[in-house]
Amino acid sequence: MRSYLFFINQKLVQIIIGQPAKIVSLGETQVPEDIFMELLKDISEKYTERTYHVFNNNSNTFTNEVSILVTGEGIPREYSQVP
């Protein structure tokens, strides 16, 4: 399993953080990887150290936006409402 994270300098970095406590399926996508990478690049300015806000612009906000872009659906409310 791969996880992606935008680092402060906006370099896309692959991280491995061990076994997840829970896996939540967000659906499937037909978006090719090259298009996905372009989508991430397009929204990268929204998710920087400068724009971070603990309640309004955080990792859950990012995950929700990416999920909407690639599946048409956001993340479950139980996660989108958690900072």
Order of alpha helices (4+ residues) and beta strands (2+ residues): beta-beta-alpha-alpha-alpha
